[in-house]
Amino acid sequence: MAIGLKEVAQIAGVSVQTASDILNCGRQHRYDPSTQTRVKEVAQEQRYRPQRLGRVLRAQSTGMIGFVTANFSPEDGQLEFYNVYPFLVGMSHHLSTRDYHVGLLEIAEFQQKDDQDLPRCLQERFYDSLVIHSGLAEKFAGLMPLLGIPAIWWDAGLFLPKNCLDRDEAEVGRTITNHLIEMGHRRIGFMVGQRSWEQYKEGNPPHYSYSQRYESYCAVLHEHGLEEMPVRGYGVPQLTAQMKKHQLTAIVTMSTASVPYVRLAAHRLGWRIPQDLSVAVCDFEERVRQTEMCVGGVSYDRYAAGRQAAEMLFELLTRRDRTVASAKFVGEFCVGDTIGHAPAR
């Protein structure tokens, strides 16, 4: 039969407060190692299990972090933002070391008229803090003062001095373009989806990274007296025609999802990758194994970003002003199997 904290303290020969600090409150560092070991051994031998409700009442903290993102399961069953999983795992792994846990919220839950219509988990302060990914950043930001819950914004399109964690997408575009130019490329295309391109031209890009990557690519080309070459659409015949027309020696893509289309188009032209055409990706997941071809470009270690978000949360929750300095990162450039020197065409 499991026992309570009072019995653990009595058997270990310590006060209830000491036992609570070591087992429940994350304050074991206040005590010498022998005391920590004795209390933990007694708890394990006696099958002690802490009561979460009691801990919440004592600490005025639920130990829960809300992760807010766009829909994972829309009505048609297709997943969106599936690439947040490495971030979520990295954050969860790091949070669990200090007894915090993650709960999922969807952006759709916040499309309400006022704070009285918000989900009960926020009205009742179920979460100590939130990590907000993408989605309705501007509208959501206006709700935060009403909620009174501190938050970290990850890839949400908010670029503030405090509480933001972002990949520097403009630097990603510059890094890729500069490396390709250094390798002798002068005819560098940038692959864009037709619908996304139309949204961008109308001033409403699908994501802030879209415009930052493309515009920094253009800026670097102009600095070297070169011309930008947007390659629109994902249809293989359409791609083939544009690649041939521009006689591209390199093409930049938004993600690895575009690479198979480029390879098929290159095959139609009799071009080899990377001997005749280099393919550089703005975002490939560093920790995902690539079984067939290791793509080149700039990596995005979302797992490491998740751990960094957890560190920011720990600092955020201990500061009276509930703010922490924002952070930016880029990723590593690698040539992989898809980037080579410009061919003599």
KACOR-V842269 format. One record per residue. PHI is phi as a letter, one per 40 degrees, with the letter a starting at -180 (none if undefined). PSI is psi as a letter, one per 40 degrees, with the letter a starting at -180 (999 if undefined). Layout:
phi = <PHI;PHI>
psi = <PSI;PSI>
This chain:
phi = <none;c;b;c;c;c;c;c;c;c;c;c;g;b;c;c;c;c;c;c;d;c;c;b;b;g;b;c;c;c;b;c;d;c;c;d;c;c;c;c;c;c;d;c;c;c;f;c;b;c;c;d;c;c;c;c;c;c;c;f;a;c;g;b;b;c;b;b;a;c;c;c;b;c;c;c;g;c;c;b;f;c;c;c;d;d;c;c;c;c;c;c;d;c;c;c;c;b;g;b;b;b;b;c;b;b;d;d;c;b;c;b;c;a;c;c;c;c;d;d;c;c;d;c;f;c;b;c;a;b;b;b;b;f;g;c;d;c;c;c;d;c;c;d;d;c;c;g;b;c;a;b;b;b;f;b;g;b;b;b;c;b;g;b;b;b;c;c;c;c;c;d;c;c;c;c;c;c;c;c;c;c;c;g;c;b;b;b;c;b;c;b;c;d;c;c;c;c;c;c;c;c;g;b;c;c;a;d;c;d;c;c;c;c;c;c;d;c;c;c;c;c;c;b;g;b;b;c;b;c;b;c;g;b;c;c;d;c;c;d;c;c;c;c;d;c;f;c;b;a;a;b;b;c;a;c;c;c;d;d;c;c;c;c;c;c;c;c;c;g;c;b;b;b;c;b;a;c;b;b;b;c;a;b;c;c;c;c;c;b;c;b;b;c;c;b;i;b;c;b;c;c;c;c;c;c;c;c;c;c;c;c;c;d;c;d;c;c;c;c;c;f;b;a;c;c;b;b;a;b;h;c;c;a;c;f;c;b;b;a;c;c;c;c;b>
psi = <h;i;i;i;d;d;d;d;d;d;d;e;f;i;i;d;d;d;d;d;d;d;d;d;e;f;f;d;e;e;i;i;d;d;d;d;d;d;d;d;d;d;d;d;d;e;f;h;h;i;h;d;d;d;d;d;d;d;e;f;h;e;e;h;h;h;h;h;i;i;h;d;g;i;d;e;e;i;h;i;f;d;e;e;d;d;d;d;d;d;d;d;d;d;d;d;e;f;f;i;i;h;i;h;i;i;d;d;e;e;g;i;d;a;d;e;e;i;i;d;d;d;d;e;f;d;i;d;i;i;h;h;h;a;a;g;d;d;d;d;d;d;d;d;d;d;d;f;h;i;i;h;h;h;f;e;e;h;g;i;d;i;f;i;h;i;h;g;d;d;d;d;d;d;d;d;d;d;d;d;d;d;e;e;h;e;g;h;i;h;h;i;i;d;d;d;d;d;d;d;d;e;e;g;i;d;i;d;d;d;d;d;d;d;d;d;d;d;d;d;d;d;d;e;f;i;h;i;g;h;h;h;i;e;h;d;d;d;d;d;d;d;d;d;d;e;f;i;e;i;h;h;i;d;i;d;d;e;d;d;d;d;d;d;d;d;d;d;e;f;i;i;h;e;d;d;h;i;h;h;h;d;h;h;h;d;e;h;h;h;d;d;h;h;i;i;a;h;i;h;g;d;d;d;d;d;d;d;d;d;d;d;d;d;d;d;e;e;h;d;e;f;i;i;h;i;i;i;i;c;i;i;h;i;d;a;e;e;h;i;i;h;i;g;999>
